[in-house]
Amino acid sequence: MKNTERRLRWGWLVFAVILIGASPTWLMWITSAAQQDGGGSEPAFTPRSPPTLSVLPPSALYVIGNLELFARAQPVKADPVSSAPDLKRVFDEYKDSGDPRQRRAAARAFQTCVPAFVSSHGTPPSTMHLTESLAPNHRAEREAAYRLLFERCEKLVALELPLLTATLQALRTDPRAQAPGLLAQQAAMVGYPQRVEQLVKEALTTTDPAAVASLAGLTARIAVMREGKVADAALLAKARAVDEALPLVACDLGLDCGERSLWSLQLCAIEGLCEGDVPARLLERSARTGVKNEAVQTERLRLVHVLQSGRVAGTIDLLPEQ
């Protein structure tokens, strides 16, 4: 049963790749959480309210390869996905958009549901294959979270399986639908620092908080790229704190991080983190992995101020040189 649960949960990693940028840190969190019975202490550090962010001032058009970054962003809802009761409607609305933020939102909506709720045995979509082998700890809360997620996905996963499969493949191969953090991770793995710099600037320049969240996990790679195969321990510790802070910054920028948000439900269903809002759950997870919450909050506030300044930010802002 444990092997079954592990295979089924692998489908959820596709969602994590899009939302959090396929960072090894994020994948490690999910995998380790799936192997535990859940349960954890309250966050050691209570999240503080971040300073109010001003709208980034308009500036010139930045052209980086095939990417066009508009600091003067067109009006787009900061997070059209997280509170949507019908993810099919979000997908249908944004799937053909020329705005990369909306196109990525369509991908987030679709990959929240597919392949997670699509059974590989040809049975009707349901939560059964995801909940039947859950560990006892927080089982009731996790089952409830899966049901609420399924309600948002029900109309989407009701489509014909061949269409769902073809759409998923198309999204996976469409760079316009992929988060900057995912693309930056790929560039870092093949040793292309210039491309990493371009993608970080895109994520930090656009008014897309999900793009900021997708950078989580990249900072540790930047540390290794900067220092060689073995980075300084202090630098790596700082990089880990930055990676943990980036999703919290996304909450500050407008990503829905309330207790009933999509992300909150996923943290409960997948990892058994079921108490408080998203920041509280993320800080609890950080504490479990040995990253001090005080360090995470320090980096969170530093990054908020960087984005509030209105200047173009890059990798040096993620991980300042010591």
VMD Tcl script that draws the C-alpha trace (Angstrom):
set ca {
  {0.00 0.00 0.00}
  {2.84 2.36 0.74}
  {4.24 1.80 -2.72}
  {0.82 2.49 -4.20}
  {0.50 5.71 -2.27}
  {3.98 6.77 -3.31}
  {3.24 6.17 -7.01}
  {-0.06 8.01 -6.82}
  {1.48 10.97 -5.09}
  {4.04 11.22 -7.86}
  {1.31 12.66 -10.05}
  {1.02 15.57 -7.65}
  {4.66 16.40 -8.23}
  {3.66 17.64 -11.67}
  {1.64 20.34 -9.95}
  {4.56 21.16 -7.67}
  {6.83 21.54 -10.69}
  {4.61 24.27 -12.09}
  {3.75 26.05 -8.88}
  {7.09 25.93 -7.15}
  {9.39 25.67 -10.11}
  {10.42 22.03 -9.81}
  {12.93 22.89 -7.11}
  {14.72 19.92 -5.56}
  {13.94 21.41 -2.16}
  {10.20 21.37 -2.87}
  {10.31 17.83 -4.24}
  {12.28 16.70 -1.21}
  {9.68 18.26 1.11}
  {6.83 16.46 -0.60}
  {8.60 13.12 -0.75}
  {9.72 13.25 2.86}
  {6.27 14.35 4.01}
  {4.67 11.44 2.17}
  {6.87 9.06 4.12}
  {5.95 10.50 7.50}
  {2.82 10.05 9.53}
  {2.41 13.80 9.71}
  {2.11 15.87 12.84}
  {4.42 18.63 13.89}
  {4.90 21.40 16.35}
  {3.61 24.92 15.96}
  {5.89 27.32 14.08}
  {8.67 28.55 16.32}
  {8.36 32.02 14.88}
  {5.02 33.74 14.31}
  {4.82 35.37 10.86}
  {4.84 39.14 11.00}
  {2.71 41.24 8.69}
  {4.93 42.44 5.84}
  {5.07 46.09 4.83}
  {2.46 47.21 2.35}
  {3.80 46.89 -1.16}
  {3.46 49.83 -3.49}
  {2.78 49.22 -7.16}
  {6.03 48.84 -9.03}
  {6.60 51.99 -11.14}
  {6.38 51.68 -14.92}
  {9.61 51.41 -16.82}
  {10.91 50.43 -20.23}
  {10.31 47.26 -22.15}
  {12.97 44.69 -21.49}
  {13.75 42.24 -24.27}
  {15.70 39.17 -23.16}
  {16.02 36.63 -25.93}
  {12.45 35.69 -26.78}
  {11.12 37.00 -23.46}
  {9.44 40.39 -23.19}
  {9.19 41.77 -19.69}
  {6.78 44.59 -19.03}
  {7.34 46.54 -15.84}
  {4.20 48.47 -16.87}
  {2.02 45.40 -16.53}
  {-1.43 45.22 -18.01}
  {-4.19 44.77 -15.41}
  {-4.19 41.12 -14.45}
  {-5.57 39.63 -11.26}
  {-2.60 38.75 -9.05}
  {-3.86 35.21 -8.51}
  {-6.77 34.04 -10.67}
  {-6.27 30.38 -9.71}
  {-6.10 29.89 -5.96}
  {-9.62 30.92 -4.99}
  {-11.37 29.78 -8.18}
  {-14.18 27.29 -7.44}
  {-14.03 25.93 -11.02}
  {-10.52 25.39 -12.40}
  {-11.85 24.38 -15.82}
  {-13.28 27.86 -16.21}
  {-9.87 29.39 -15.39}
  {-8.16 27.07 -17.85}
  {-10.64 27.81 -20.64}
  {-10.35 31.55 -20.06}
  {-6.56 31.77 -20.12}
  {-5.27 28.82 -22.18}
  {-4.98 30.81 -25.42}
  {-3.91 34.12 -23.86}
  {-0.95 35.99 -25.27}
  {-0.07 37.21 -21.77}
  {2.48 34.77 -20.28}
  {1.10 35.31 -16.78}
  {-2.35 34.21 -17.84}
  {-1.00 31.32 -19.87}
  {0.92 30.11 -16.81}
  {-2.25 30.49 -14.73}
  {-4.03 28.18 -17.18}
  {-1.25 25.63 -16.74}
  {-1.46 25.89 -12.95}
  {-5.20 25.30 -13.07}
  {-4.91 22.30 -15.37}
  {-1.97 20.65 -13.66}
  {-3.59 20.99 -10.26}
  {-6.15 18.48 -11.50}
  {-4.33 16.37 -14.09}
  {-2.98 13.77 -13.58}
  {-3.75 13.88 -9.84}
  {-7.45 12.99 -10.07}
  {-7.23 10.88 -13.22}
  {-7.08 7.19 -12.45}
  {-4.61 5.11 -14.44}
  {-7.06 2.19 -14.37}
  {-9.72 3.87 -16.47}
  {-12.16 4.28 -13.60}
  {-14.14 7.53 -13.21}
  {-12.15 10.42 -11.70}
  {-12.31 10.50 -7.92}
  {-10.25 10.95 -4.76}
  {-10.36 7.28 -3.82}
  {-6.98 6.30 -5.27}
  {-5.37 9.23 -3.42}
  {-6.93 8.69 0.00}
  {-7.25 4.93 0.39}
  {-3.72 4.48 1.75}
  {-3.23 7.71 3.70}
  {-1.43 7.43 7.03}
  {-3.62 7.79 10.16}
  {-2.15 11.13 11.24}
  {-4.37 13.98 9.99}
  {-6.20 11.47 7.80}
  {-9.62 13.10 8.19}
  {-8.29 16.57 7.39}
  {-6.35 15.28 4.39}
  {-9.36 13.41 3.02}
  {-11.45 16.58 3.39}
  {-8.77 18.61 1.60}
  {-8.70 16.13 -1.28}
  {-12.49 16.32 -1.58}
  {-12.42 20.11 -1.73}
  {-9.69 20.02 -4.36}
  {-11.68 17.52 -6.38}
  {-14.73 19.79 -6.32}
  {-12.64 22.48 -8.02}
  {-11.32 19.99 -10.56}
  {-14.47 17.97 -11.23}
  {-15.51 19.68 -14.47}
  {-12.00 19.59 -15.85}
  {-11.27 15.93 -15.19}
  {-14.68 14.99 -16.64}
  {-13.21 15.60 -20.11}
  {-12.20 12.65 -22.27}
  {-8.93 11.02 -21.20}
  {-7.21 11.36 -24.61}
  {-7.89 15.11 -24.57}
  {-6.54 15.44 -21.03}
  {-3.42 13.46 -21.93}
  {-2.74 15.50 -25.06}
  {-3.30 18.79 -23.22}
  {-0.95 17.79 -20.41}
  {1.77 16.91 -22.90}
  {1.27 20.21 -24.74}
  {1.60 22.20 -21.52}
  {4.76 20.35 -20.55}
  {6.42 21.26 -23.83}
  {5.17 24.85 -24.11}
  {7.73 27.25 -22.59}
  {5.06 29.96 -22.45}
  {3.13 27.81 -19.98}
  {6.12 27.00 -17.75}
  {7.05 29.00 -14.68}
  {10.29 30.99 -14.85}
  {11.61 29.08 -11.85}
  {11.26 25.75 -13.68}
  {13.08 27.07 -16.73}
  {15.77 28.61 -14.51}
  {16.31 25.29 -12.73}
  {16.83 23.61 -16.10}
  {19.27 26.32 -17.18}
  {21.19 26.02 -13.90}
  {21.52 22.26 -14.26}
  {23.20 22.61 -17.65}
  {25.41 25.47 -16.49}
  {23.88 28.43 -18.29}
  {24.11 31.28 -15.77}
  {23.15 33.99 -18.29}
  {19.83 32.27 -18.92}
  {19.28 31.88 -15.18}
  {19.83 35.61 -14.75}
  {17.32 36.41 -17.49}
  {14.63 34.19 -16.00}
  {15.13 35.50 -12.47}
  {14.70 39.04 -13.79}
  {11.52 37.98 -15.52}
  {10.08 36.42 -12.37}
  {10.96 39.42 -10.19}
  {9.85 42.05 -12.71}
  {6.41 40.74 -13.63}
  {3.34 41.20 -11.47}
  {2.95 37.45 -11.09}
  {3.40 36.21 -7.53}
  {3.29 32.59 -8.67}
  {6.39 33.31 -10.78}
  {8.17 34.54 -7.65}
  {7.14 31.40 -5.77}
  {8.47 29.27 -8.62}
  {12.00 30.49 -7.86}
  {12.07 28.55 -4.57}
  {14.91 26.06 -4.66}
  {16.90 27.99 -7.25}
  {18.95 30.05 -4.79}
  {20.82 27.00 -3.50}
  {21.76 26.17 -7.08}
  {22.94 29.74 -7.60}
  {25.20 29.37 -4.56}
  {26.77 26.25 -6.05}
  {27.14 27.90 -9.46}
  {28.83 30.87 -7.84}
  {31.16 28.96 -5.54}
  {31.77 25.77 -7.49}
  {30.71 22.22 -6.64}
  {31.18 22.82 -2.90}
  {29.71 26.11 -1.72}
  {30.52 27.81 1.57}
  {28.36 26.49 4.41}
  {27.25 29.95 5.50}
  {26.33 30.88 1.94}
  {24.32 27.69 1.52}
  {22.51 28.33 4.80}
  {21.54 31.79 3.58}
  {20.47 30.36 0.23}
  {18.21 27.85 1.95}
  {16.59 30.64 3.97}
  {15.98 32.60 0.76}
  {14.44 29.56 -0.92}
  {12.11 29.11 2.06}
  {11.23 32.82 2.01}
  {10.29 33.11 -1.67}
  {6.87 31.42 -1.34}
  {6.09 33.75 1.58}
  {7.03 36.74 -0.58}
  {4.58 35.43 -3.18}
  {1.88 35.56 -0.50}
  {2.86 39.17 0.22}
  {2.56 39.98 -3.48}
  {-1.01 38.76 -3.76}
  {-0.98 34.98 -4.09}
  {-3.98 33.66 -2.19}
  {-2.49 32.06 0.92}
  {-5.55 31.86 3.17}
  {-6.64 28.77 5.04}
  {-9.09 27.82 2.27}
  {-6.82 28.64 -0.66}
  {-5.80 26.10 -3.26}
  {-2.23 26.04 -1.96}
  {-3.41 25.55 1.61}
  {-5.55 22.57 0.59}
  {-2.64 21.04 -1.29}
  {-0.27 21.41 1.65}
  {-2.78 19.60 3.83}
  {-3.69 16.89 1.34}
  {-0.17 16.11 0.15}
  {2.00 16.84 3.17}
  {-0.34 16.72 6.15}
  {0.28 20.41 6.97}
  {-3.29 21.30 7.89}
  {-3.14 24.08 10.50}
  {-3.14 27.82 9.87}
  {-2.73 29.75 6.65}
  {-0.09 29.01 4.02}
  {2.71 31.04 5.68}
  {2.14 29.25 8.98}
  {2.25 25.87 7.27}
  {5.36 26.74 5.29}
  {7.16 27.98 8.39}
  {6.24 24.76 10.17}
  {7.78 22.83 7.31}
  {10.88 25.04 7.35}
  {11.38 24.33 11.03}
  {11.17 20.60 10.37}
  {13.94 20.83 7.78}
  {16.23 22.72 10.13}
  {15.93 26.21 8.64}
  {15.37 28.79 11.36}
  {12.16 30.74 10.96}
  {13.89 33.94 12.05}
  {16.29 33.62 9.10}
  {13.40 32.94 6.73}
  {11.50 36.00 7.93}
  {14.60 38.18 7.61}
  {15.04 37.14 3.97}
  {11.32 37.55 3.35}
  {11.32 41.17 4.48}
  {14.56 41.90 2.62}
  {13.10 40.61 -0.64}
  {9.86 42.52 -0.13}
  {11.86 45.74 0.17}
  {13.85 44.87 -2.96}
  {10.66 44.43 -4.97}
  {9.13 47.52 -3.39}
  {12.08 49.61 -4.61}
  {10.92 49.32 -8.21}
  {14.34 48.57 -9.69}
  {15.03 45.52 -11.82}
  {16.14 42.71 -9.53}
  {18.26 39.70 -10.43}
  {20.22 36.82 -8.96}
  {22.40 39.18 -6.92}
  {19.23 40.21 -5.08}
  {18.26 36.63 -4.39}
  {21.69 35.90 -2.98}
  {23.80 39.02 -2.26}
  {27.54 38.51 -2.32}
  {29.01 38.27 1.15}
}
mol new
graphics top color blue
foreach p $ca { graphics top sphere $p radius 0.5 }
foreach p [lrange $ca 0 end-1] q [lrange $ca 1 end] { graphics top cylinder $p $q radius 0.2 }
display resetview
